[in-house]
Amino acid sequence: MSGDAAGARPIRFGTSGWRGLLGDEVTAPRVRALAAAIGAWACEARSGARVLIGHDTRFLGRALVEQMQPPLEAAGARVTRVASPVPTPVVAHAARAGHADVAIVVTASHNRPADQGVKVIGAWGGGIPGDAARAIEARAAA
């Protein structure tokens, strides 16, 4: 997890988030940059946005969540971490039930075992719209 964001491909969202090869595309510095971008985007929409972050059982999920919390808080977000690994729908339901303005899940979902990723979930419990994803990507690139 010591990869560098410099020279790496830009972070681009696919279905509900960003995924790639762990240790190559998905690295701690890139995850921190993405977290800062998500936090800035969320707090632009709502000052002190409540952000719920969780992870599934994939390799380094918890460690990546730990990397995300400081940049989210530095952006002004109020962060709550899920205490243990959970499936993505549990986090999505918590957001929809009003426990977060934005939720994040560290997961590569159904993708290959060597991958890891980050899903961003809106307060309605589903993936964020394309314009929001592009705004986050642009912030992460900066």
N, C-alpha and C positions, 0 to 999 in steps of 0.2 A: 504494500500500500504506500510505497514511497514515490510513485510516479509523479512526474511534473506536468502541469497544465501547459507549459510553453511548448509550442510546436504540435500539440495534439489536435486531432480533428475537433471542430466545434461541437459543443453539446447540442444535439438535435433530438427533439421529442418524436416518438412514434406514438403508438396507442397508449394514451394515458401517462406517458413518461419517457424516460431515457434509460436505455440498457446497452451494455457492451461487455466485452471481455474483461473480467476482473484482473487488475494488475497491469492492464495495457490501456484500455480506454477508460475504465472505471477505476479511478485512483482516489486516495484521500484528498489531495489538493483539488481535484476536479469536483469531488463531492462537496467539499467546503465552498468552492466557488458557486456551485449550483445552489447550495443552501442559502448563501448570502443573497443570491438573486431571487430565490423564492421568498425569503423574508422581506426583501425590499419591495417586491411586487405585492405581497400580501398586506404589508403595512402602508403602502401607497393607497390601497383600496380602503383600508380600515386601520387607523392608528392603534397600535398595540394588538394587532391581530392575534387571535388564539390559534396556535399551530400544534396539532397533535402529530407526533412522529412515532412510528413503529417499524417493526421488521418481521420477516418470516424466519424460517429456520436455515436459510441459506448461509453459506460460509461468509464470515465477517459482517453479517447483517448488524449485529449489535455494535460492533466497532465503528461501522460507518454512521450509525445513528449518533453515537457519541461524538463523532467528528462534525456532524451537522448542527448540533445544539448551539455551540458558541456563535457561529456566524448568524444563525437565525435570531438569537437573542441580541446580537450586536446590531441587527437591522431594526430592532424594536419589537420583535414578536414575543409573545408570552407562550413559552413552550411547555408542553406536557408530553412526557415520554411514556409509551406503553411499557409496562413492567416486564413483559416476557414476549417471546415470539408469538405472533398471531397471524391468521390468514388475512389477506387484504380486505375481504368483505367485512370483517369485524371492525377495522379502522374506518372503512367507508360508512358503515352503519353508525358509528359513534359521531362522525361528522354530520351525517344527516339528522341524527337525533339532537343536534344543537351543541355538541361538546367542543366544536372547533369551527373556525372560519375557513381553515385550510388544513388538510391532512396530508401527510407524507408517509409512504411505505417504502422501505428499502427491500426490494424484491426483484428478481429477474422473471417472476411469473412463470410462464410455461416454457421459457427459453432454455437453451442448453445449460448443463451443469456448470460450465466454466464461466458463465455470465453472472453479472449482478446488475442492479439498476435501481431507479428511483421513480416511483409513481406519485403524481400530485393529484389530490382529490379535492374537489370543491365542497363547499358546505352542503350542497344538495346530494352528496354521496357518490358523484360520478366524476369522470375525468374532466379536466379543465378544457375550455374551448381553445381552438387553434390560435386565436389572437393573444390569449393569455400565455400560451406555450411559447409563442414567438417573442413576446415581451420578456419572459424569463430567460430564454435562450440568449437574447441580446444583452441582458444584464450580466449573464454568466460569461459571455465573451469579453465584456469590458473588464 
